[in-house]
Amino acid sequence: MEILKSVARKSLPLTAKDVEDLDRLRASAAHRAALGERAGLSFDAGDSEASLLHSVLVAGLRAVSEEVEAAGYAEMAAEQNLAERKASARRRTPAWADE
């Protein structure tokens, strides 16, 4: 894992399930690869627990950012579709014009 300068160290309470999940991430090459891909960091089985937790945090933050971006794009698309429908309706000949 690349060396990053720490600015703070926080205490993190972990449940038994959290510990199991972290052990699975550390033990499985497939899980480490997926975590590294998601976090944009390389992670080896021998890296420290703090490095593993940092990778999980980075991956989670990226997932949240991507979700926010997707929601923003969906909102922009909905607004654009509404604007296009209104513009189309203004150009359409009214039903009474054929009379």
Backbone as ProteinMPNN parsed JSONL, in Angstrom:
{"seq_chain_A": "MEILKSVARKSLPLTAKDVEDLDRLRASAAHRAALGERAGLSFDAGDSEASLLHSVLVAGLRAVSEEVEAAGYAEMAAEQNLAERKASARRRTPAWADE", "coords_chain_A": {"N_chain_A": [[0.847, -1.175, 0.0], [0.445, 2.249, -0.699], [2.281, 4.818, 0.967], [0.772, 7.006, 3.088], [0.483, 10.217, 4.509], [-0.48, 10.484, 7.775], [-2.914, 12.412, 9.455], [-4.477, 12.218, 11.602], [-5.409, 9.889, 14.142], [-7.914, 7.706, 14.839], [-10.091, 6.138, 17.19], [-11.854, 3.145, 16.651], [-14.793, 1.553, 17.063], [-15.531, -1.888, 16.736], [-17.731, -4.436, 15.674], [-18.351, -7.961, 16.24], [-19.034, -9.036, 13.77], [-17.949, -7.102, 12.075], [-15.215, -7.56, 12.504], [-15.007, -10.174, 11.513], [-15.621, -9.649, 8.814], [-13.476, -7.991, 8.106], [-11.363, -9.782, 8.477], [-11.977, -11.586, 6.438], [-11.619, -9.927, 4.212], [-8.866, -9.526, 4.394], [-7.862, -12.142, 4.139], [-8.721, -13.171, 1.691], [-7.75, -13.162, -1.633], [-9.298, -12.333, -3.789], [-11.16, -10.642, -2.536], [-9.409, -8.687, -1.547], [-8.439, -7.668, -3.953], [-10.787, -6.608, -5.064], [-11.373, -4.677, -3.141], [-9.106, -3.06, -3.381], [-9.462, -2.155, -6.0], [-11.848, -0.72, -5.744], [-11.136, 1.178, -3.807], [-9.033, 2.372, -5.01], [-6.485, 1.946, -4.259], [-3.57, -0.023, -3.598], [-3.527, -3.068, -1.841], [-2.066, -5.32, 0.344], [-1.93, -8.628, 1.791], [-0.234, -8.621, 3.965], [-0.226, -6.042, 4.933], [-0.835, -3.467, 7.396], [-3.413, -3.473, 9.96], [-4.52, -0.977, 10.262], [-4.057, 0.107, 7.734], [-5.696, -1.522, 6.2], [-8.212, -0.813, 7.268], [-8.219, 1.866, 6.522], [-8.311, 1.599, 3.733], [-10.842, 0.441, 3.456], [-12.393, 2.565, 4.401], [-11.811, 4.555, 2.456], [-12.836, 3.272, 0.17], [-15.541, 3.127, 0.886], [-16.182, 5.878, 1.088], [-15.778, 6.633, -1.556], [-17.801, 5.148, -2.768], [-20.068, 6.387, -1.685], [-19.738, 8.987, -2.73], [-19.978, 8.425, -5.467], [-22.629, 7.564, -5.535], [-23.961, 9.921, -4.822], [-23.235, 11.515, -7.009], [-24.514, 10.067, -9.072], [-27.189, 10.382, -8.333], [-27.393, 13.141, -8.62], [-26.94, 13.413, -11.402], [-29.181, 12.037, -12.333], [-31.186, 13.719, -11.413], [-30.584, 16.031, -12.882], [-31.079, 15.046, -15.463], [-33.81, 14.527, -15.288], [-34.786, 17.128, -14.954], [-33.96, 18.223, -17.387], [-35.428, 16.669, -19.18], [-38.004, 17.495, -18.483], [-37.864, 20.189, -19.221], [-37.476, 19.878, -21.972], [-39.898, 18.646, -22.68], [-41.691, 20.702, -22.074], [-40.833, 22.656, -23.897], [-41.361, 21.353, -26.298], [-44.117, 21.124, -26.118], [-44.821, 23.801, -26.35], [-44.219, 24.27, -29.009], [-45.944, 22.647, -30.349], [-48.872, 22.411, -32.348], [-51.931, 23.751, -31.295], [-54.823, 21.799, -30.36], [-57.258, 22.922, -31.075], [-56.672, 24.395, -33.312], [-57.153, 23.214, -35.769], [-59.787, 23.558, -36.386]], "CA_chain_A": [[0.0, 0.0, 0.0], [1.236, 3.465, -0.726], [2.416, 5.471, 2.264], [0.042, 8.263, 3.177], [0.758, 10.928, 5.748], [-1.645, 10.537, 8.657], [-3.103, 13.65, 10.191], [-5.217, 11.885, 12.82], [-5.683, 8.48, 14.418], [-9.183, 7.621, 15.552], [-10.505, 4.857, 17.738], [-12.988, 2.675, 15.872], [-15.426, 0.372, 17.652], [-15.865, -2.912, 15.749], [-18.544, -5.551, 16.136], [-17.797, -9.262, 15.866], [-19.258, -9.139, 12.33], [-16.952, -6.241, 11.44], [-13.931, -8.258, 12.583], [-15.098, -11.272, 10.54], [-15.547, -9.074, 7.465], [-12.104, -7.538, 7.892], [-10.549, -10.99, 8.312], [-12.272, -12.099, 5.107], [-10.95, -9.035, 3.268], [-7.428, -9.754, 4.476], [-7.519, -13.519, 3.765], [-9.133, -13.507, 0.317], [-7.127, -12.362, -2.695], [-10.378, -11.726, -4.581], [-11.692, -9.521, -1.755], [-8.387, -7.63, -1.526], [-8.414, -7.058, -5.284], [-12.002, -5.796, -5.201], [-11.203, -3.518, -2.263], [-8.11, -2.194, -4.0], [-10.099, -1.534, -7.169], [-12.843, 0.247, -5.273], [-10.479, 2.25, -3.057], [-8.002, 3.006, -5.813], [-5.232, 1.726, -3.535], [-3.174, -1.42, -3.572], [-3.531, -3.586, -0.475], [-1.508, -6.664, 0.445], [-2.349, -9.363, 2.99], [0.669, -8.304, 5.07], [-0.351, -4.655, 5.372], [-1.356, -3.303, 8.761], [-4.862, -3.384, 10.13], [-4.882, 0.419, 10.017], [-4.087, 0.278, 6.28], [-6.915, -2.185, 5.741], [-9.349, 0.033, 7.647], [-8.166, 3.063, 5.681], [-8.801, 1.202, 2.411], [-12.297, 0.273, 3.562], [-12.949, 3.908, 4.514], [-11.704, 5.204, 1.15], [-13.798, 2.611, -0.717], [-16.879, 3.562, 1.289], [-16.358, 7.278, 0.713], [-15.938, 6.674, -3.013], [-19.139, 4.631, -3.085], [-21.02, 7.443, -1.336], [-19.588, 10.058, -3.72], [-20.553, 7.962, -6.733], [-24.083, 7.547, -5.374], [-24.392, 11.318, -4.865], [-23.113, 11.927, -8.406], [-25.573, 9.417, -9.849], [-28.453, 11.048, -7.994], [-27.336, 14.465, -9.239], [-27.144, 13.255, -12.837], [-30.581, 11.663, -12.547], [-31.983, 14.935, -11.208], [-30.357, 16.897, -14.048], [-31.768, 14.437, -16.601], [-35.247, 14.741, -15.103], [-35.046, 18.543, -15.226], [-33.788, 18.426, -18.817], [-36.585, 16.063, -19.845], [-39.141, 18.374, -18.24], [-37.685, 21.375, -20.054], [-37.706, 19.473, -23.359], [-41.339, 18.423, -22.865], [-42.355, 22.008, -22.1], [-40.497, 23.312, -25.166], [-42.098, 20.63, -27.341], [-45.535, 21.484, -25.998], [-44.991, 25.164, -26.869], [-44.115, 24.23, -30.465], [-47.029, 21.838, -30.888], [-50.077, 23.143, -32.754], [-53.033, 23.43, -30.386], [-55.867, 20.93, -30.925], [-58.347, 23.727, -31.621], [-56.229, 25.121, -34.514], [-57.666, 22.543, -36.968], [-61.222, 23.842, -36.538]], "C_chain_A": [[0.888, 1.233, 0.0], [1.223, 4.125, 0.65], [1.708, 6.822, 2.196], [0.36, 8.912, 4.511], [-0.521, 11.024, 6.569], [-1.711, 11.893, 9.337], [-3.871, 13.4, 11.48], [-5.336, 10.373, 12.936], [-6.921, 8.438, 15.29], [-9.4, 6.213, 16.087], [-11.771, 4.433, 17.005], [-13.59, 1.443, 16.537], [-15.838, -0.601, 16.553], [-16.705, -3.999, 16.389], [-17.847, -6.852, 15.735], [-17.936, -9.476, 14.357], [-18.243, -8.297, 11.567], [-15.595, -6.937, 11.391], [-13.904, -9.426, 11.596], [-14.941, -10.756, 9.114], [-14.129, -8.611, 7.142], [-11.161, -8.723, 7.704], [-10.742, -11.586, 6.92], [-11.585, -11.245, 4.046], [-9.448, -9.31, 3.224], [-7.053, -11.116, 3.893], [-7.766, -13.821, 2.295], [-8.48, -12.573, -0.699], [-8.19, -11.651, -3.535], [-10.966, -10.514, -3.849], [-10.699, -8.364, -1.714], [-8.336, -6.911, -2.871], [-9.62, -6.142, -5.487], [-11.903, -4.53, -4.351], [-10.207, -2.543, -2.872], [-8.668, -1.459, -5.203], [-11.052, -0.432, -6.736], [-12.197, 1.44, -4.586], [-9.46, 3.0, -3.905], [-6.635, 2.903, -5.158], [-4.861, 0.263, -3.658], [-3.094, -1.859, -2.115], [-3.039, -5.016, -0.5], [-1.932, -7.302, 1.753], [-1.485, -9.008, 4.191], [0.581, -6.881, 5.565], [-1.017, -4.578, 6.738], [-2.879, -3.238, 8.778], [-5.333, -1.954, 9.87], [-4.965, 0.687, 8.515], [-5.345, -0.351, 5.688], [-8.139, -1.323, 6.05], [-9.385, 1.309, 6.809], [-8.691, 2.75, 4.283], [-10.313, 1.043, 2.406], [-12.976, 1.646, 3.645], [-12.934, 4.616, 3.158], [-12.722, 4.606, 0.173], [-15.22, 3.054, -0.388], [-17.156, 5.001, 0.901], [-16.526, 7.428, -0.794], [-17.329, 6.199, -3.418], [-20.202, 5.688, -2.795], [-20.951, 8.568, -2.358], [-20.2, 9.667, -5.055], [-22.078, 7.94, -6.674], [-24.646, 8.966, -5.448], [-24.323, 11.845, -6.294], [-24.243, 11.346, -9.254], [-26.923, 10.074, -9.583], [-28.512, 12.437, -8.631], [-27.573, 14.405, -10.734], [-28.588, 12.89, -13.153], [-31.484, 12.88, -12.394], [-31.824, 15.886, -12.398], [-31.086, 16.358, -15.278], [-33.269, 14.661, -16.501], [-35.613, 16.193, -15.408], [-34.947, 18.83, -16.722], [-34.972, 17.85, -19.583], [-37.819, 16.933, -19.677], [-39.046, 19.606, -19.132], [-37.94, 21.046, -21.524], [-39.192, 19.253, -23.627], [-42.091, 19.747, -22.921], [-42.084, 22.724, -23.416], [-41.256, 22.662, -26.318], [-43.572, 21.002, -27.304], [-45.782, 22.89, -26.531], [-44.965, 25.177, -28.396], [-45.278, 23.48, -31.104], [-48.227, 22.727, -31.223], [-51.212, 22.757, -31.817], [-54.117, 22.626, -31.101], [-56.967, 21.748, -31.586], [-57.963, 24.433, -32.92], [-56.76, 24.49, -35.787], [-59.126, 22.905, -37.258], [-61.481, 24.971, -37.486]], "O_chain_A": [[1.95, 1.251, 0.623], [0.256, 3.995, 1.4], [2.016, 7.662, 1.351], [0.492, 8.228, 5.525], [-1.522, 11.577, 6.113], [-0.691, 12.449, 9.743], [-3.915, 14.264, 12.356], [-5.36, 9.666, 11.928], [-6.969, 9.06, 16.351], [-8.945, 5.23, 15.502], [-12.658, 5.252, 16.762], [-12.952, 0.39, 16.57], [-16.426, -0.193, 15.551], [-16.431, -4.433, 17.508], [-16.873, -6.839, 14.983], [-17.039, -10.043, 13.733], [-17.732, -8.724, 10.532], [-14.91, -6.909, 10.369], [-12.899, -9.647, 10.921], [-14.223, -11.345, 8.306], [-13.642, -8.818, 6.03], [-10.262, -8.674, 6.865], [-9.782, -12.037, 6.296], [-11.029, -11.779, 3.086], [-8.84, -9.326, 2.154], [-6.029, -11.234, 3.22], [-7.073, -14.658, 1.716], [-8.637, -11.354, -0.632], [-8.002, -10.504, -3.942], [-11.237, -9.484, -4.466], [-11.087, -7.201, -1.831], [-8.204, -5.688, -2.922], [-9.49, -5.038, -6.016], [-12.299, -3.448, -4.784], [-10.44, -1.334, -2.877], [-8.383, -0.279, -5.405], [-11.054, 0.66, -7.305], [-12.643, 2.575, -4.753], [-9.067, 4.118, -3.573], [-5.732, 3.682, -5.464], [-5.731, -0.595, -3.806], [-2.642, -1.101, -1.256], [-3.534, -5.835, -1.273], [-2.257, -6.605, 2.714], [-1.954, -9.084, 5.326], [1.253, -6.532, 6.535], [-1.68, -5.519, 7.173], [-3.53, -2.987, 7.764], [-6.416, -1.742, 9.323], [-5.849, 1.418, 8.068], [-5.976, 0.213, 4.794], [-8.999, -1.128, 5.191], [-10.459, 1.777, 6.431], [-9.433, 3.546, 3.708], [-10.986, 1.46, 1.463], [-14.018, 1.86, 3.026], [-13.936, 5.211, 2.759], [-13.388, 5.336, -0.56], [-16.013, 3.325, -1.29], [-18.25, 5.316, 0.433], [-17.318, 8.248, -1.258], [-17.958, 6.778, -4.304], [-21.134, 5.86, -3.58], [-21.987, 9.057, -2.809], [-20.863, 10.478, -5.702], [-22.742, 8.264, -7.658], [-25.687, 9.19, -6.066], [-25.234, 12.537, -6.748], [-24.853, 12.053, -10.056], [-27.705, 10.295, -10.507], [-29.56, 12.855, -9.122], [-28.306, 15.225, -11.287], [-29.155, 13.379, -14.13], [-32.437, 13.051, -13.155], [-32.799, 16.474, -12.866], [-31.649, 17.133, -16.052], [-33.927, 14.949, -17.5], [-36.632, 16.457, -16.047], [-35.75, 19.589, -17.266], [-35.464, 18.468, -20.528], [-38.597, 17.096, -20.617], [-40.039, 20.019, -19.73], [-38.55, 21.839, -22.242], [-39.693, 19.631, -24.687], [-43.019, 19.905, -23.714], [-42.987, 23.33, -23.992], [-41.74, 23.355, -27.213], [-44.2, 21.176, -28.349], [-46.839, 23.152, -27.104], [-45.625, 26.012, -29.014], [-45.56, 23.67, -32.288], [-48.553, 23.662, -30.492], [-51.436, 21.572, -31.568], [-54.301, 22.763, -32.31], [-57.554, 21.3, -32.57], [-58.828, 25.015, -33.575], [-56.819, 25.168, -36.813], [-59.631, 22.558, -38.326], [-62.635, 25.329, -37.719]]}, "name": "protein", "num_of_chains": 1, "seq": "MEILKSVARKSLPLTAKDVEDLDRLRASAAHRAALGERAGLSFDAGDSEASLLHSVLVAGLRAVSEEVEAAGYAEMAAEQNLAERKASARRRTPAWADE"}
